[in-house]
Amino acid sequence: MPLSSQLSRRERQIMDIVYELGEASAKDMKAHHYLMHKIC
C-alpha cells in the first residue's frame, strides 16, 4: 500500500506543501548559483 493512502487528508496537504516548498527552494538555489557565476 502506498504511503499516500495511509495518510489522512490533512497529512497529505502538509506533505504537498512541504514538497512544493522543497521544489521552490531547489529553484532558488539554482538561480542563486547561476547569478553567482554571472557576477564572479
BADREN-153427 format. One line per 8 residues: number of its first residue (from 1); for each residue x, y, z of N, C-alpha, C. Coordinates in Angstrom, 1 decimal, padded with zeros to 4 digits. Atoms other than C-alpha are relative to their C-alpha. Layout:
BADREN-153427
NUM = X,Y,Z,X,Y,Z,X,Y,Z  ... .
***
This chain:
BADREN-153427
1 = 000.8,-001.2,000.0,000.0,000.0,000.0,000.9,001.3,000.0  -000.8,-001.2,000.1,001.5,003.4,-001.0,-000.2,000.8,001.3  000.1,-000.8,-001.2,002.3,005.8,001.8,-001.1,001.0,000.0  001.0,-001.0,000.1,000.0,008.4,000.5,-001.4,-000.5,000.3  001.3,000.6,-000.4,-003.0,006.1,001.0,-000.1,-000.2,001.5  000.0,000.3,-001.5,-002.0,005.6,004.7,-000.1,001.4,000.7  000.0,-001.3,-000.7,-002.0,009.4,005.4,-001.5,000.5,000.0  001.3,-000.6,-000.1,-005.0,011.4,006.5,000.0,001.2,-001.1 .
9 = 000.1,-001.1,001.0,-006.3,014.2,004.2,000.9,001.2,000.4  -000.8,-001.1,-000.5,-004.6,016.8,006.4,001.5,-000.3,-000.2  -001.4,000.4,000.1,-001.3,014.9,006.4,000.5,000.1,-001.5  -000.3,-000.1,001.4,-001.4,014.7,002.6,000.2,001.5,-000.4  -000.1,-001.4,000.3,-002.0,018.5,002.4,001.4,000.5,000.5  -001.2,-000.4,-000.6,001.0,019.1,004.7,001.2,-000.5,-000.9  -001.1,000.6,000.8,003.2,016.8,002.6,000.1,000.7,-001.3  000.1,-000.8,001.3,002.1,018.6,-000.6,000.7,001.3,000.2 .
17 = -000.6,-001.3,-000.2,003.1,021.9,000.9,001.5,-000.1,000.2  -001.4,000.2,-000.2,006.5,020.6,002.1,000.7,-000.3,-001.3  -000.6,000.4,001.2,007.2,019.1,-001.3,000.1,001.3,-000.9  000.0,-001.2,000.9,006.2,022.4,-003.1,001.1,001.0,000.6  -001.1,-000.9,-000.5,008.5,024.4,-000.7,001.4,-000.5,-000.3  -001.3,000.6,000.4,011.3,022.0,-001.4,000.3,000.3,-001.5  -000.2,-000.3,001.5,010.8,022.5,-005.2,000.4,001.4,-000.1  -000.3,-001.5,000.1,010.8,026.3,-004.7,001.4,000.2,000.4 .
25 = -001.4,-000.2,-000.6,014.0,026.1,-002.6,001.0,-000.5,-001.0  -000.9,000.5,001.0,015.7,024.0,-005.3,000.2,000.9,-001.1  000.0,-001.0,001.1,014.8,026.5,-008.0,000.8,001.2,000.5  -000.7,-001.2,-000.6,016.0,029.4,-005.7,001.5,-000.3,000.0  -001.4,000.3,-000.1,019.3,027.6,-005.1,000.7,000.0,-001.4  -000.5,000.0,001.4,019.8,027.0,-008.9,000.2,001.4,-000.5  000.0,-001.4,000.4,019.0,030.7,-009.6,001.2,000.7,000.7  -001.1,-000.6,-000.8,021.4,031.8,-006.9,001.4,-000.4,-000.5 .
33 = -001.2,000.5,000.5,024.1,029.6,-008.2,000.3,000.6,-001.4  -000.2,-000.6,001.3,023.6,030.9,-011.7,000.4,001.4,000.1  -000.3,-001.4,-000.2,023.7,034.5,-010.6,001.4,000.2,000.5  -001.3,-000.1,-000.5,026.8,034.0,-008.6,001.1,-000.2,-001.0  -000.9,000.3,001.1,028.6,032.6,-011.6,000.1,001.1,-001.0  000.0,-001.1,000.9,027.5,035.5,-013.7,000.7,001.2,000.6  -000.7,-001.2,-000.6,028.8,038.1,-011.2,001.5,-000.2,000.1  -001.4,000.3,-000.3,032.1,036.4,-010.4,000.8,-000.2,-001.3 .
***
